[in-house]
Amino acid sequence: MPLLVETFEGRLRIDSEASMRDWFNRNVDFYDIIGVTDMQRRCVSASYRSDTMIVSAYESRLVQHGHRLEREPYMVYTEIRLVAGRWGVWFAQYAIADSDVHNRVLVQASAHERSGDAAHSHDAGPGPGV
């Protein structure tokens, strides 16, 4: 951590395990509501930018019981970094053109974060190094 998530609707910085858990659960709930049972991801490109950073772009499709949902696939750009001997996603930028709601869910702050208890505000930029 941190993880910075960005969509057309804004940015969300996730700084703690609790915030990550909240973010994950909100996304799972959203996928349940719209009927997603699987996601198909296809890597478009991936490359090392340095010994400690990989950048990638992939296409995501939402699936319901083996059939693609009537939504356009969307692209995701990620930065994966090696920090303290562990690889992890540090930045994810979603380009979802056909769903403002999906974009908002991805960058929605939890009640905990909105209450001001979070270390950083919803619109905080990435940490040092970007």
C-alpha positions as CSV (number, residue, x, y, z in Angstrom):
1,M,0.0,0.0,0.0
2,P,-0.9,2.6,-0.8
3,L,-3.1,1.8,-3.9
4,L,-4.4,4.6,-6.0
5,V,-7.5,3.9,-8.1
6,E,-8.5,6.3,-10.8
7,T,-11.6,6.5,-13.1
8,F,-13.3,9.1,-15.1
9,E,-15.2,10.0,-11.9
10,G,-12.1,10.7,-9.7
11,R,-9.5,9.1,-7.6
12,L,-9.4,7.0,-4.4
13,R,-6.3,6.4,-2.3
14,I,-6.4,3.2,-0.3
15,D,-3.9,3.3,2.6
16,S,-4.9,0.5,5.0
17,E,-6.0,-3.1,5.0
18,A,-9.4,-2.1,6.4
19,S,-9.8,0.4,3.5
20,M,-8.8,-2.3,1.0
21,R,-11.3,-4.7,2.5
22,D,-14.1,-2.1,2.3
23,W,-13.2,-1.3,-1.3
24,F,-13.1,-4.9,-2.3
25,N,-16.4,-5.7,-0.6
26,R,-18.1,-2.6,-2.3
27,N,-17.0,-3.9,-5.7
28,V,-18.1,-7.4,-5.0
29,D,-21.5,-6.1,-3.9
30,F,-21.8,-4.0,-7.1
31,Y,-20.9,-7.0,-9.3
32,D,-23.6,-9.1,-7.5
33,I,-26.2,-6.4,-8.1
34,I,-25.5,-6.3,-11.8
35,G,-25.3,-10.1,-12.1
36,V,-21.5,-10.6,-12.7
37,T,-20.4,-14.2,-12.1
38,D,-17.0,-13.9,-13.7
39,M,-14.5,-11.4,-15.2
40,Q,-12.5,-12.2,-18.3
41,R,-9.2,-10.3,-18.5
42,R,-6.9,-10.2,-21.5
43,C,-3.4,-8.8,-21.2
44,V,-2.8,-6.3,-24.0
45,S,0.7,-5.3,-23.0
46,A,3.1,-5.6,-20.1
47,S,6.7,-4.5,-19.7
48,Y,9.3,-3.7,-17.1
49,R,9.9,0.0,-16.6
50,S,12.7,-0.8,-14.1
51,D,13.8,-3.7,-11.9
52,T,11.1,-2.7,-9.5
53,M,8.2,-1.7,-11.7
54,I,6.0,-3.4,-14.3
55,V,3.3,-1.5,-16.3
56,S,0.5,-3.4,-17.9
57,A,-2.7,-2.8,-19.8
58,Y,-5.5,-5.3,-20.0
59,E,-9.1,-5.6,-21.3
60,S,-11.8,-6.7,-18.9
61,R,-15.1,-8.2,-19.8
62,L,-17.9,-8.8,-17.4
63,V,-19.6,-12.3,-17.6
64,Q,-22.8,-13.7,-16.3
65,H,-23.2,-17.5,-16.2
66,G,-20.8,-18.0,-19.1
67,H,-22.3,-15.2,-21.3
68,R,-20.8,-11.7,-21.7
69,L,-22.9,-9.0,-20.2
70,E,-24.3,-6.3,-22.6
71,R,-21.5,-4.0,-21.7
72,E,-18.5,-2.9,-23.6
73,P,-15.1,-4.3,-22.4
74,Y,-13.0,-1.8,-20.6
75,M,-9.3,-1.1,-20.3
76,V,-7.3,-1.0,-17.1
77,Y,-3.7,0.3,-16.9
78,T,-1.7,-0.8,-13.8
79,E,1.6,-0.1,-12.2
80,I,3.0,-3.1,-10.3
81,R,5.9,-2.3,-8.0
82,L,8.4,-4.3,-5.9
83,V,8.5,-2.8,-2.4
84,A,10.2,-4.5,0.5
85,G,10.6,-7.7,-1.4
86,R,6.9,-8.0,-2.4
87,W,5.2,-7.2,-5.7
88,G,1.9,-5.4,-5.6
89,V,-0.4,-3.2,-7.6
90,W,0.3,0.4,-6.7
91,F,-1.8,2.2,-9.3
92,A,-4.9,1.2,-11.3
93,Q,-6.6,3.4,-13.9
94,Y,-9.9,2.2,-15.2
95,A,-11.3,3.5,-18.5
96,I,-15.0,2.4,-18.3
97,A,-16.8,4.4,-21.0
98,D,-20.3,2.9,-20.7
99,S,-21.0,3.1,-16.9
100,D,-20.7,6.2,-14.8
101,V,-22.0,4.1,-11.9
102,H,-19.2,1.5,-12.2
103,N,-16.7,4.3,-12.3
104,R,-18.1,5.9,-9.2
105,V,-18.2,2.6,-7.3
106,L,-14.5,2.1,-8.0
107,V,-13.6,5.5,-6.4
108,Q,-16.2,5.8,-3.8
109,A,-14.8,6.4,-0.3
110,S,-16.1,4.2,2.5
111,A,-18.1,5.7,5.4
112,H,-14.9,5.4,7.5
113,E,-12.9,7.4,4.9
114,R,-15.6,10.0,4.5
115,S,-15.7,10.6,8.3
116,G,-12.2,11.9,8.1
117,D,-10.6,9.0,9.9
118,A,-8.5,8.0,6.8
119,A,-4.9,9.1,6.6
120,H,-5.5,10.8,3.2
121,S,-8.5,12.4,1.6
122,H,-10.5,10.9,-1.3
123,D,-8.8,13.2,-3.9
124,A,-5.2,12.7,-2.6
125,G,-2.8,12.1,-5.3
126,P,-0.3,9.2,-5.4
127,G,2.5,9.1,-2.9
128,P,6.2,9.8,-3.5
129,G,7.6,8.3,-6.7
130,V,4.9,9.0,-9.2
